[in-house]
């Protein structure tokens, strides 16, 4: 889910699913880039800011790939891995 100043939080980025334990690691490691989003944060989702000058777009690609793998049906994951 993309976000743009959601309820005045000044974050431009997205929220996505994350593998178990990843949310806490990322937020603790870099709280300027990662945050616990409202509503879905309790289920382990992460908030990712990409309005920072030092945004690592390669890391963003990895995060999106992992997020998709958390929620995609097995059949689609199999197709992804085969390609």
C-alpha positions in Angstrom: 0.0 0.0 0.0 1.5 3.3 -0.9 1.3 6.2 1.5 1.7 9.9 1.1 1.5 11.9 4.4 -1.1 9.4 5.9 -3.0 11.4 8.5 -0.2 14.0 8.6 2.7 11.6 9.5 4.9 13.2 6.8 5.9 9.8 5.4 6.1 9.1 1.7 6.6 5.4 1.0 4.6 2.2 1.4 3.5 -0.4 3.8 4.0 -4.1 3.1 4.0 -7.6 4.6 7.3 -8.9 5.9 8.6 -12.2 7.0 8.3 -13.0 10.8 10.8 -11.0 12.8 11.9 -8.7 10.0 9.8 -5.7 11.1 11.6 -5.4 14.5 15.0 -5.8 13.0 14.5 -3.2 10.3 12.9 -0.6 12.6 15.6 -1.1 15.3 18.3 -0.9 12.7 17.1 2.2 10.8 14.1 4.0 12.3 14.6 6.9 9.9 13.8 4.6 7.0 11.5 1.9 8.5 8.5 2.2 10.8 5.6 0.2 12.2 2.6 1.3 10.2 -0.8 1.8 11.8 -3.5 -0.8 11.3 -1.3 -3.6 9.9 1.9 -3.2 12.0 0.5 -5.6 14.6 0.6 -8.3 11.9 4.3 -7.7 11.3 4.0 -5.4 8.3 6.6 -2.7 7.8 6.4 0.9 6.7 9.2 1.9 4.3 10.0 5.6 3.6 11.4 6.2 0.2 11.5 10.0 0.3 15.1 10.0 1.7 18.1 11.1 -0.3 19.9 7.9 0.5 17.1 5.5 -0.6 18.6 2.2 -1.6 16.4 1.2 -4.5 18.0 -2.3 -4.7 16.9 -2.8 -1.1 13.4 -1.6 -2.0 13.2 -4.2 -4.7 14.2 -6.9 -2.2 11.6 -5.7 0.3 8.8 -5.8 -2.3 9.9 -9.3 -3.5 9.8 -10.6 0.1 6.4 -8.9 0.8 4.9 -10.5 -2.3 6.3 -13.9 -1.2 4.5 -13.4 2.2 1.1 -13.0 0.7 1.1 -14.6 -2.8 -0.6 -18.0 -3.4 1.7 -21.0 -3.7 0.9 -21.4 -7.4 2.0 -17.9 -8.2 5.2 -18.3 -6.2 6.0 -21.4 -8.1 5.6 -19.5 -11.4 7.8 -16.8 -10.1 10.5 -19.2 -9.0 10.4 -21.0 -12.4 10.9 -17.8 -14.4 
